Amino acid sequence: MVAVLSSVQVAYHAASVDVLAQIGTEPPQPPPGVDKFLLLLSWVKWGGVVLAIAGLVIGGVMLAMERSGARDGDGKSKIVGAMIGAVVIGLAPAVINQLAS
């Protein structure tokens, strides 16, 4: 009787593990109302691009003023910083999509 009870317990345990291990293969779906959040996110990205362009222009003006001797500053670092920011803004969606999949 103990052997039968033990085999029933083993079978029950094996079946429950199989059920727990089954995960659906449906692709993720966004929750309702996510379109407004995506619109806001696109506005933020647009603002980041505009600020990166402004940073490049300001860095260029500072570099020109340094060359003419009218000002001491760090125009080169402003330009490099704006370029790095533009690359990060441009790569952000691709990086997140790769991490999510």
Buried (B, 14 or more C-beta within 10 A) or exposed (E): EEEEEEEEEEEEEEEEEEEEEEEEEEEEEEEEEEEEEEEEEEEEBEEBBEBBEEBBEBBBEBBEBBEEEEEEEEBEEBBEBBBEBBEEBEEEEEEEEEEEE
